[in-house]
């Protein structure tokens, strides 16, 4: 998935991303589930709001799987 996001925190501040890539389970995901997965994947706390924009599914090999396969035990 490729998308832009804005996250506001309840204790102040925000975080924004443009052209962010995130693996999703399956071929599609609704905006609220994508927001939850983003927050969980980034291990964020005290999140107040998440806005998703320009979301689209892209086909791409998962980078973490590729890096882990090449890593020495």
Protein Blocks (a to p, Z undefined) as FASTA:
>chain_A
ZZddddddfkgpjdddehiacddedjbdcfklmmmmmmmmnopahifbdcdehiacdddd
dfklmmmmmpcZZ
